[in-house]
């Protein structure tokens, strides 16, 4: 997540690729954060403060958050659910503009576009200081929220990647060697492996190695 994610977090945006994630894999909290009949102003207020705290590189503590909002913990949990649910939405909200920005930078069509998009996204995640601070501060929780079915983050990343693969395939620009969902899941797991390599294997995270792996899967080279 680059400075693009930070600067666009509160600014009005034209919906882009990243916005598809919550639409394709919504959660109870994501619905509460939307404007409309399901929206919940207090949940949104809590979410915005949690995101501000996270981007500042600080730990999102539910007790401190409740105190800052002037409510008790019971009210806060009623608004946003548990800490994992809140962190999942914070993480995805920062991924949204980052994915959209990566999409605008991805040139070409077919495999070239998919490889470029995913590589840009991996590079942004590796470069974001506040994101790396979270990984260092809470490595076990971070991996659980980012790389397993325990939260919406991975589901949405897979869904967005699958959408891109289908679009390129339907345009006649990409031949899929696997069903779109399976290929999307494989690419996301590759992305995670090189983004969080320091936590998983002790190696340095690397967008360059992720690029090589994406290229091999999609181009066979």
Long-range contacts (C-beta under 8 A, 24 or more apart in sequence): 1-94, 1-95, 1-98, 1-124, 1-125, 1-127, 1-128, 1-130, 1-131, 2-98, 2-101, 2-124, 2-127, 2-128, 4-97, 4-98, 4-101, 4-124, 5-94, 5-95, 5-96, 5-97, 5-98, 5-101, 5-124, 5-128, 6-55, 6-94, 6-130, 8-97, 8-101, 9-51, 9-55, 9-93, 9-94, 9-97, 10-48, 13-97, 13-100, 16-96, 16-97, 16-99, 16-100, 16-103, 16-104, 17-99, 17-100, 17-102, 17-103, 17-160, 17-163, 17-164, 18-95, 18-96, 18-97, 18-98, 18-99, 18-100, 18-103, 18-160, 19-96, 19-100, 20-159, 20-160, 20-163, 21-92, 21-95, 21-96, 21-99, 21-152, 21-156, 21-157, 21-159, 21-160, 22-92, 22-96, 22-152, 22-156, 24-156, 24-159, 24-160, 24-163, 25-152, 25-155, 25-156, 25-159, 26-152, 27-85, 27-88, 27-89, 27-152, 28-81, 28-85, 29-80, 29-81, 29-85, 29-86, 29-88, 29-89, 30-89, 30-92, 30-152, 32-79, 32-80, 33-89, 40-79, 42-69, 42-71, 42-75, 42-79, 43-79, 43-80, 45-69, 46-76, 46-79, 46-80, 46-86, 47-80, 47-86, 47-89, 47-90, 47-93, 50-80, 50-86, 50-87, 50-90, 51-90, 51-93, 51-94, 54-87, 54-90, 54-94, 54-130, 54-134, 55-94, 55-130, 56-130, 57-129, 57-130, 57-133, 59-137, 59-138, 60-86, 60-87, 60-90, 62-86, 84-141, 84-144, 84-145, 84-150, 84-151, 85-151, 87-141, 87-145, 87-151, 88-145, 88-151, 88-152, 88-153, 89-152, 91-145, 91-146, 91-151, 91-153, 92-152, 92-153, 92-156, 94-128, 94-131, 95-121, 95-153, 95-156, 95-157, 98-124, 98-125, 99-160, 109-168, 109-171, 109-173, 109-174, 110-168, 110-173, 110-174, 111-168, 111-174, 111-215, 111-218, 111-219, 113-164, 113-168, 113-173, 114-161, 114-164, 114-165, 114-168, 114-174, 114-187, 114-214, 114-218, 115-211, 115-214, 115-215, 115-218, 115-219, 117-164, 118-161, 118-187, 118-191, 118-210, 118-214, 119-207, 119-210, 119-211, 119-214, 121-191, 122-191, 122-194, 122-195, 122-205, 122-207, 122-210, 122-211, 123-207, 125-195, 126-195, 126-205, 126-206, 126-207, 135-196, 135-198, 135-199, 139-199, 142-196, 142-199, 143-196, 143-199, 143-200, 146-192, 146-196, 147-192, 147-196, 154-188, 154-192, 157-188, 157-191, 158-184, 158-185, 158-188, 159-184, 161-187, 161-188, 174-218, 183-217, 186-217, 187-214, 187-217, 187-218, 190-214, 190-217
